[in-house]
């Protein structure tokens, strides 16, 4: 099939000269960012024109990126793009079906080419990844969700698994002026966050030295193992999650269940109960005074009144031989009792039917909640964020516009109430009890809707916004520059850029750099990655102190011994086959890729 495709397709002269390049399919979404980052890292790139518009093609052409016009089918187009000489193929087309087709065709044309595909369907993703060539299947929502959840929960500690060791990245407030070495000893400093000044946002100092001077109000981001923190007497104040403490206790769940049922009753029910109770009390007093032959005790009067109101009788007491006025009272008591009982049953039926009808829209289930997290948008992002929050023991309320949303079944399985409405409206936010929430995650696929919703939430807090730092509003914005602009302009501290969070995973996977995780400091994203030193690359025999000052090597696994060195010495030189574990700002990742390139 490969020979046939090559014989039938004329390869553009520019593409024909490419060797070891990356073919990118799809410029919409994160595709443009991936091409930009590959180009900035010094890689040769070609893109398929059928998955881009003219403006995008003109822009990448200005960068010197080669474009390949469609050739009728995927096999012919990939062949024209030079797949036989390519380093990798990146598939980030809007259509998952197109990504699936291109991935399988690429591996069929060349089984050793690295293919990195975006697939949100986990079952299909596993099937594609198993038994095919090198590369991987990535899900944008799955990659970005952990960072969003951490922001919602205001977690101070980020865990990274490196080999068999767990490293902790902790945000530690500075309480006295000193150097980082004086406060935290040999812990590795990742960043220092300086508080905002005037209209400027918080300042982030990347990878400072241990002798960097810090002041009260700063936040130091440090890295080490749990033993390292304990050795330096740093109290991380980490909550211990046990089987009993993983979520609400049984008693708390029971109280919440009862209170939820009580809130679902109409207020008229309580008036009917009050009237019925009043009848029984008054009747008990009347009978204890007016009932003759024999005289009634208070208990007997209470018992006979309840028996009469319920219109049941056991023959133990009777009004037959009593005074006429008392028999008239009995008639009134029975009629009033029947009426009140009917009203009570009507309210009970209304509650049961209403609970069933309102289960889908969630408004009644959201009543009385506090300390919950409100997730706006039930898309692939929203449902993953909601699932992670539920797993963390948080109550979640989802706000969604579309009553036919395909993820409603997932929300129902999670037991999450869904409120249908426009999240930019005050009435919808009130129904979700946003004012009583612990965090709000705005996760729709429309940047403008997300910004408008975030502003509506800010207006809901109004004067308390400046002091509501304990209520993070995590806003998903695709474009990185737009996210930073609205963060500065509107005072949002948790604007998450989809392209900034996920593009490095695709870039790294296409070039053999494995991104293990990411975390944010203010609006700056840091990546934790693993790089294999290739023989003959510029990294071979390079010493650690020759790397960029903004790149922190946190561990090194030697190829010859397999032993992981932590922390490695600054004078250590890299050898072919070594596994290097790095922490660097988003932009520094490009410099590492450029240094590692053959």
VOGU-3710 file (C-alpha; in Angstrom, 3 decimals, decimal comma):
1> xxxxxxxxxx> 0,000/0,000/0,000  2,874/2,361/0,762  4,552/1,781/-2,609  1,251/2,291/-4,405  0,577/5,564/-2,617  4,087/6,856/-3,297  3,908/5,971/-6,983  0,602/7,758/-7,501  1,288/10,939/-5,545  3,543/13,780/-6,581
11> xxxxxxxxxx> 5,301/15,117/-3,508  5,750/18,899/-3,250  9,365/19,925/-3,642  9,503/21,650/-0,261  8,079/18,685/1,599  10,331/16,298/-0,311  13,329/17,970/1,334  11,998/17,407/4,849  13,506/14,675/7,003  12,550/13,991/10,611
21> xxxxxxxxxx> 9,695/16,499/10,490  6,348/16,452/12,284  3,072/16,237/10,357  0,228/18,099/12,074  -3,371/17,347/11,125  -5,784/20,038/12,294  -5,036/23,686/13,066  -8,285/24,529/14,813  -8,285/24,285/18,582  -4,868/23,484/20,019
31> xxxxxxxxxx> -3,411/22,579/16,604  -2,188/26,108/15,890  -0,487/26,271/19,274  1,196/22,905/18,680  2,560/24,048/15,313  3,824/27,283/16,860  5,607/25,462/19,671  7,151/22,892/17,331  8,369/25,677/15,061  9,838/27,625/18,001
41> xxxxxxxxxx> 11,622/24,506/19,219  13,397/24,257/15,855  11,398/21,363/14,426  10,425/21,104/10,784  6,637/20,938/10,411  4,161/20,205/7,637  0,400/20,623/7,977  -2,530/19,158/6,065  -4,464/21,980/4,412  -7,834/20,208/4,423
51> xxxxxxxxxx> -8,102/20,618/8,214  -7,395/24,369/8,328  -8,843/27,583/6,947  -7,051/30,027/4,689  -6,079/32,492/7,439  -4,459/29,725/9,474  -2,576/28,396/6,459  -1,285/31,876/5,599  -0,059/32,335/9,174  1,848/29,044/9,396
61> xxxxxxxxxx> 3,253/29,592/5,894  4,750/32,851/7,169  6,584/30,790/9,794  8,087/28,627/7,066  5,783/25,682/7,734  5,002/23,510/4,690  1,345/22,928/3,767  0,055/19,889/1,899  -3,162/20,028/-0,100  -5,581/17,065/0,008
71> xxxxxxxxxx> -4,940/14,169/-2,373  -8,322/12,435/-2,276  -7,753/10,091/0,678  -5,770/10,014/3,900  -3,135/7,559/2,674  -2,290/9,652/-0,385  -2,273/12,914/1,583  0,002/11,528/4,313  2,339/10,148/1,681  2,467/13,558/0,019
81> xxxxxxxxxx> 3,291/15,040/3,426  6,348/12,779/3,621  5,254/10,277/6,234  8,060/7,886/5,228  10,618/10,427/6,474  8,555/11,998/9,294  9,414/11,855/12,957  5,775/11,944/14,106  2,151/12,574/13,119  -0,060/14,688/15,392
91> xxxxxxxxxx> -3,837/14,328/14,926  -5,876/17,102/16,551  -8,753/17,488/14,107  -12,123/18,586/15,535  -13,668/15,323/14,353  -12,602/12,312/16,411  -13,534/10,084/13,499  -10,972/11,904/11,351  -8,335/11,534/14,095  -9,088/7,821/14,314
101> xxxxxxxxxx> -8,849/7,336/10,563  -5,612/9,314/10,166  -3,964/7,484/13,082  -4,770/4,030/11,747  -3,786/4,945/8,183  -0,497/6,451/9,396  0,419/3,265/11,255  -0,615/1,199/8,234  1,680/3,237/5,987  4,548/3,063/8,441
111> xxxxxxxxxx> 4,298/1,004/11,614  7,265/2,664/13,351  6,105/6,281/13,047  5,137/8,064/16,262  1,435/8,986/16,151  -0,112/11,276/18,773  -3,904/11,481/18,489  -6,584/13,405/20,342  -9,477/11,077/21,237  -12,020/11,849/23,944
121> xxxxxxxxxx> -13,747/8,455/23,770  -11,813/6,374/26,278  -12,871/2,981/24,916  -11,779/3,860/21,383  -8,620/5,484/22,739  -7,584/2,296/24,548  -8,322/0,194/21,462  -6,221/2,475/19,261  -3,319/2,628/21,714  -3,166/-1,151/22,206
131> xxxxxxxxxx> -1,368/-3,131/19,550  -0,383/-0,226/17,312  2,864/1,632/16,762  4,670/4,153/18,978  3,017/7,337/20,178  -0,066/7,743/22,267  -3,705/8,740/22,537  -4,374/11,909/24,544  -7,621/13,418/25,769  -7,584/17,205/26,168
141> xxxxxxxxxx> -10,270/17,164/28,858  -8,485/14,469/30,856  -5,195/16,370/30,670  -6,640/19,709/31,767  -9,130/18,501/34,414  -6,624/17,814/37,256  -5,332/21,388/37,215  -8,872/22,746/37,274  -9,836/20,500/40,188  -6,775/21,560/42,166
151> xxxxxxxxxx> -7,728/25,196/41,677  -11,317/24,493/42,798  -10,140/22,739/45,943  -7,415/25,355/46,610  -4,917/22,584/47,184  -1,497/23,640/48,398  0,188/20,387/47,449  0,656/18,791/44,044  1,889/15,185/43,910  4,099/13,874/41,104
161> xxxxxxxxxx> 5,047/10,206/40,717  8,635/9,817/39,489  9,724/6,234/39,269  8,839/4,679/42,608  9,147/7,974/44,479  6,400/10,502/45,172  7,470/14,135/45,035  5,435/16,909/46,598  5,222/20,409/45,141  3,966/22,616/47,976
171> xxxxxxxxxx> 2,937/26,264/48,153  4,329/27,599/51,397  3,501/31,099/52,719  6,455/33,204/53,848  6,029/34,608/57,347  9,442/36,205/57,918  12,166/37,760/55,789  14,961/35,330/54,964  16,503/33,355/52,145  14,889/30,215/50,785
181> xxxxxxxxxx> 17,820/28,235/52,144  17,325/29,740/55,588  13,647/28,803/55,611  13,566/25,501/53,743  17,122/24,161/53,689  17,878/21,879/50,759  14,330/21,715/49,384  14,329/22,587/45,676  12,779/26,002/44,961  10,484/25,983/41,917
191> xxxxxxxxxx> 9,045/29,497/42,057  8,312/32,458/44,281  5,011/34,303/43,912  5,005/37,971/44,871  1,620/39,570/45,728  -0,056/41,832/43,196  0,854/45,519/43,241  -1,707/48,043/41,999  -3,261/46,985/38,691  -0,501/44,484/38,019
201> xxxxxxxxxx> -1,007/40,819/38,671  1,088/38,659/40,933  4,765/38,397/39,976  6,293/34,937/39,553  10,043/34,373/39,848  10,922/31,121/38,054  13,320/28,611/39,615  15,111/31,022/41,987  18,306/29,989/43,749  18,273/28,845/47,358
211> xxxxxxxxxx> 19,873/32,135/48,400  16,995/34,155/46,936  15,623/36,693/49,438  11,908/36,406/50,250  9,586/38,672/52,237  6,419/38,149/54,298  3,452/37,845/51,943  5,434/35,907/49,333  4,518/32,319/48,507  7,358/29,879/47,900
221> xxxxxxxxxx> 6,729/26,839/45,703  9,090/24,110/46,874  9,709/20,532/45,784  10,831/17,460/47,685  9,727/14,138/49,050  7,715/13,815/52,248  10,922/12,797/54,000  12,662/15,928/52,703  9,924/18,159/54,130  9,998/16,307/57,439
231> xxxxxxxxxx> 13,785/16,625/57,619  13,467/20,404/57,221  10,655/20,532/59,827  8,221/21,946/57,268  4,609/21,314/58,291  2,634/20,614/55,155  -0,638/20,297/57,092  -1,730/17,563/54,739  -5,179/16,125/55,485  -5,100/12,360/55,985
241> xxxxxxxxxx> -7,825/10,684/53,941  -9,061/7,469/55,514  -12,006/5,240/54,763  -14,044/7,129/57,342  -12,781/10,517/56,289  -12,837/10,133/52,547  -16,228/11,779/52,413  -19,126/12,775/54,654  -19,693/10,506/57,666  -22,724/8,221/57,905
251> xxxxxxxxxx> -24,297/10,484/60,529  -23,727/13,556/58,377  -25,181/11,818/55,324  -28,254/10,814/57,353  -28,751/14,362/58,619  -28,339/15,756/55,105  -30,811/13,210/53,717  -33,451/14,069/56,335  -32,909/17,812/55,952  -33,131/17,427/52,168
261> xxxxxxxxxx> -36,510/15,692/52,472  -37,755/18,336/54,914  -36,734/21,108/52,511  -38,682/19,427/49,708  -42,002/19,679/51,533  -44,275/22,614/50,705  -44,597/25,123/53,543  -48,350/24,499/53,583  -47,649/21,026/54,950  -46,230/22,467/58,151
271> xxxxxxxxxx> -49,330/24,654/58,555  -51,563/21,583/58,162  -49,477/19,680/60,721  -49,763/22,649/63,102  -53,558/22,777/62,699  -53,883/19,040/63,240  -51,660/19,153/66,288  -53,644/22,079/67,662  -56,887/20,149/67,235  -55,517/17,188/69,165
281> xxxxxxxxxx> -54,230/19,425/71,990  -57,511/21,382/72,312  -59,562/18,179/72,108  -57,420/16,565/74,822  -58,154/19,504/77,121  -61,901/19,455/76,296  -62,228/15,714/76,865  -60,247/15,729/80,092  -62,696/18,337/81,439  -66,059/17,464/79,831
291> xxxxxxxxxx> -66,015/13,687/79,385  -68,109/11,922/82,079  -68,558/8,324/83,109  -65,770/7,647/83,621  -63,559/10,682/84,035  -60,627/10,743/81,595  -57,004/11,221/82,488  -54,909/13,519/80,309  -53,323/10,483/78,622  -56,712/8,911/77,917
301> xxxxxxxxxx> -57,995/12,212/76,526  -54,953/12,505/74,244  -55,413/8,903/73,092  -59,174/9,283/72,411  -58,638/12,606/70,565  -56,050/11,025/68,274  -58,350/8,045/67,733  -61,252/10,359/66,770  -59,175/12,560/64,443  -57,876/9,447/62,672
311> xxxxxxxxxx> -61,536/8,231/62,324  -60,729/4,864/63,819  -62,290/3,305/66,905  -61,593/0,331/69,083  -64,787/0,462/71,245  -62,912/1,395/74,402  -64,315/4,954/74,464  -67,544/6,362/72,992  -69,519/9,628/72,752  -72,918/7,818/72,888
321> xxxxxxxxxx> -73,668/8,597/76,552  -72,026/12,025/76,616  -73,593/15,461/76,663  -74,974/16,789/73,325  -72,377/19,558/73,115  -69,604/16,990/73,472  -71,100/14,874/70,680  -71,237/17,975/68,473  -67,577/18,510/69,289  -66,862/14,935/68,220
331> xxxxxxxxxx> -68,580/15,580/64,843  -66,473/18,705/64,293  -63,319/16,876/65,389  -63,865/14,020/62,934  -64,621/16,338/60,010  -61,613/18,536/60,783  -59,408/15,468/61,208  -60,451/14,028/57,831  -59,794/17,390/56,144  -56,349/17,833/57,708
341> xxxxxxxxxx> -55,370/14,261/56,922  -56,400/14,708/53,282  -54,369/17,914/53,079  -51,340/16,142/54,594  -51,602/13,307/52,079  -51,895/15,824/49,233  -48,717/17,594/50,310  -46,925/14,257/50,760  -47,946/13,125/47,268  -46,857/16,470/45,836
351> xxxxxxxxxx> -43,454/16,110/47,470  -42,922/12,584/46,137  -44,005/13,492/42,602  -42,061/16,753/42,661  -38,882/15,028/43,823  -39,161/12,647/40,905  -39,849/15,399/38,378  -37,233/17,752/39,774  -34,493/15,132/39,972  -33,427/16,006/36,425
361> xxxxxxxxxx> -33,380/19,770/36,842  -31,824/19,609/40,290  -33,265/22,838/41,700  -34,808/21,250/44,761  -31,760/19,083/45,402  -29,576/22,195/45,425  -31,666/23,869/48,126  -29,845/24,307/51,381  -26,451/23,209/50,033  -23,387/25,099/51,182
371> xxxxxxxxxx> -19,686/24,532/50,678  -20,386/22,796/47,366  -18,720/23,382/43,997  -20,757/24,759/41,095  -19,672/23,474/37,666  -21,022/25,502/34,735  -21,148/23,496/31,509  -21,684/19,744/31,249  -19,332/19,026/28,379  -16,366/16,669/28,263
381> xxxxxxxxxx> -14,488/19,077/30,544  -17,350/19,668/32,943  -18,236/16,026/33,477  -14,613/15,077/34,204  -14,203/17,965/36,636  -17,470/17,017/38,357  -16,406/13,360/38,619  -13,046/14,292/40,141  -14,687/16,625/42,654  -17,203/13,962/43,686
391> xxxxxxxxxx> -14,315/11,504/44,143  -12,679/14,084/46,413  -15,784/14,070/48,631  -17,240/17,384/47,441  -20,895/18,102/46,742  -21,318/19,330/43,172  -24,091/21,227/41,388  -23,973/21,474/37,588  -25,505/24,310/35,558  -26,246/23,441/31,922
401> xxxxxxxxxx> -28,239/25,161/29,161  -29,008/22,132/26,983  -31,696/19,801/28,355  -30,657/17,196/25,754  -26,984/17,196/26,759  -25,387/13,817/26,053  -23,563/13,765/29,387  -26,736/13,883/31,510  -26,496/10,134/32,052  -22,980/10,549/33,473
411> xxxxxxxxxx> -24,210/13,278/35,820  -27,038/11,039/36,986  -24,617/8,207/37,712  -22,504/10,604/39,763  -25,593/11,666/41,711  -24,986/15,287/40,720  -28,002/17,635/40,465  -28,232/19,480/37,156  -29,895/22,893/36,958  -30,990/23,867/33,472
421> xxxxxxxxxx> -30,651/27,560/32,750  -28,440/30,412/31,636  -25,535/30,772/34,071  -25,143/34,441/33,208  -28,526/35,147/34,852  -28,765/35,916/38,562  -31,788/33,648/39,010  -29,858/30,611/37,732  -26,861/31,373/39,946  -29,191/31,754/42,938
431> xxxxxxxxxx> -30,811/28,395/42,149  -27,347/26,809/42,203  -26,636/28,633/45,495  -23,430/30,104/44,127  -23,265/32,562/47,021  -22,951/29,592/49,423  -20,483/27,602/47,293  -16,812/26,969/47,999  -15,780/27,282/44,331  -17,175/27,864/40,848
441> xxxxxxxxxx> -15,760/26,157/37,740  -16,873/27,732/34,439  -16,242/25,024/31,845  -18,348/25,672/28,722  -16,742/25,419/25,271  -17,436/29,090/24,478  -14,820/31,567/25,722  -17,238/34,498/25,593  -19,879/32,656/27,607  -17,239/31,681/30,167
451> xxxxxxxxxx> -16,038/35,254/30,567  -19,592/36,575/30,847  -20,459/33,909/33,426  -17,343/34,632/35,479  -18,228/38,339/35,517  -21,785/37,476/36,594  -20,373/35,407/39,471  -18,087/38,273/40,424  -21,074/40,640/40,432  -22,944/38,207/42,664
461> xxxxxxxxxx> -20,249/38,574/45,311  -20,161/42,330/44,557  -18,468/44,218/47,412  -17,126/41,029/48,949  -15,210/40,119/45,773  -11,935/41,603/46,983  -12,182/39,554/50,174  -13,562/36,389/48,563  -10,233/34,799/47,784  -11,489/31,705/49,585
471> xxxxxxxxxx> -14,064/31,254/46,786  -12,038/30,569/43,626  -13,778/31,154/40,309  -11,940/28,843/37,890  -12,598/29,971/34,330  -11,764/27,932/31,255  -10,516/30,121/28,415  -8,982/28,525/25,344  -6,683/31,319/24,213  -3,693/31,854/26,488
481> xxxxxxxxxx> -3,199/35,574/25,814  -6,912/36,256/26,237  -6,865/34,388/29,549  -4,022/36,488/30,880  -5,677/39,690/29,716  -9,015/39,040/31,438  -7,192/37,852/34,555  -5,466/41,229/34,829  -8,472/43,275/33,770  -11,156/41,652/35,921
491> xxxxxxxxxx> -9,085/40,399/38,838  -9,577/36,677/38,208  -6,841/34,558/39,781  -7,809/31,190/38,303  -8,078/31,535/34,531  -7,088/28,228/32,955  -6,010/28,232/29,302  -6,849/24,959/27,577  -4,112/25,346/24,988  -1,511/26,232/27,607
501> xxxxxxxxxx> -2,412/23,248/29,777  -2,542/20,650/27,003  -0,391/21,704/24,023  2,888/20,748/25,784  1,631/17,171/26,188  1,170/16,832/22,414  4,435/18,596/21,588  6,366/16,502/24,072  4,751/13,221/23,016  5,544/13,909/19,349
511> xxxxxxxxxx> 9,239/14,480/20,144  9,718/11,775/22,754  9,487/14,059/25,793  6,969/12,638/28,234  5,036/15,271/30,182  4,200/13,780/33,580  2,047/16,606/34,866  1,498/20,321/35,146  0,625/22,880/37,806  0,066/26,627/37,841
521> xxxxxxxxxx> 1,580/29,423/39,898  -0,538/32,552/39,483  -1,121/32,522/35,696  2,118/30,686/34,818  2,089/27,004/33,983  4,955/24,716/35,010  5,528/21,340/33,403  6,987/18,207/34,975  8,534/16,095/32,237  10,822/13,144/31,558
531> xxxxxxxxxx> 13,422/13,206/28,803  15,614/10,400/27,494  19,092/11,604/26,543  19,759/10,375/23,010  23,220/9,372/21,866  24,862/12,176/19,923  22,363/14,812/21,018  23,547/18,160/22,413  22,470/17,022/25,892  24,936/14,135/25,963
541> xxxxxxxxxx> 27,888/15,000/28,223  26,281/18,340/29,064  26,523/19,204/32,768  23,463/20,261/34,743  24,798/23,731/35,496  24,931/24,424/31,755  21,142/24,166/31,437  18,889/27,210/31,538  18,625/28,809/34,960  14,832/28,391/34,710
551> xxxxxxxxxx> 15,031/24,613/34,306  15,182/22,516/37,451  16,458/18,912/37,250  14,700/17,162/40,115  15,941/13,622/39,527  18,153/11,607/37,206  18,011/7,870/36,515  21,338/6,556/35,236  21,269/4,309/32,165  24,194/2,185/33,361
561> xxxxxxxxxx> 23,050/1,515/36,931  19,319/2,230/36,844  19,697/4,145/40,112  17,733/7,373/40,521  19,764/10,257/41,896  17,801/12,791/43,928  18,770/15,522/44,084  21,473/15,265/41,409  24,648/17,309/41,817  24,985/20,467/39,751
571> xxxxxxxxxx> 28,159/19,210/38,089  26,621/15,924/36,973  26,967/15,250/33,247  24,240/13,581/31,222  24,970/10,325/29,427  23,174/8,586/26,575  20,155/6,631/27,852  19,777/8,657/31,075  16,247/9,557/32,142  16,143/13,213/33,140
581> xxxxxxxxxx> 13,188/14,505/35,191  12,632/18,220/34,777  10,443/20,997/36,142  10,308/24,071/33,960  7,960/26,909/33,029  5,852/26,358/29,949  8,094/28,452/27,710  11,282/26,791/28,941  10,017/23,457/27,642  10,824/24,674/24,142
591> xxxxxxxx> 14,435/25,365/25,070  14,813/21,861/26,481  13,358/20,359/23,316  15,700/22,472/21,209  18,720/21,301/23,245  17,665/17,667/23,049  17,047/17,721/19,292  19,513/15,761/17,189
//
